[in-house]
Amino acid sequence: MVLGIQIAGLLFGLFMLYYSFLNYKRKEFTVREFGFWLLLWVIFITIALFPFILDPIVKKIGFLRALDLLTIGGFLFMIVAIFYTYTLTRKNQKQLESVVRTIAMKKGKGK
């Protein structure tokens, strides 16, 4: 029996698949990026429709419910994503500072 939350998960996964495809068609994603997101959303949909797939993992790790595993996994994913975004932002900030410094030096020499 499919529950309401499973239907919501399926619809969300399908929407994200479509959105990833649109980004790929707009050339905002490379083939590798699109493949990563495609795989991620297919796994998401599979787990949403068949949550009992996680039971062996849940028992082996020692959690009581699959929701506990998904919650902790979600937090870990978010921490990694935020850290990765932070490192990219710092890298871009340093590059921008370098470009601004170079432009300022060129304008300063021109006067």
C-alpha angles and dihedrals in degrees: 000000000000115000127212092254089054091053090048090050091049093050092046092049092048091048091050091048089053092045091050089050091051091052090050092050090049088054091243091120127049120224090262093050092048090048091051093051092043090054092045094051093045089053089047092052092046092052091045092054098037108029092163087075087079095055096093091049092046092051094044094051092043104244120144098222138019088239089064090054093047092048094051091043090051092051091049091049091050092049091051092045092050092047091049091048090049093052091049091049092051091048091051091046092054091047091049091050090051093051093047091048091050093049091047091051091050092049091046092053092047094062 
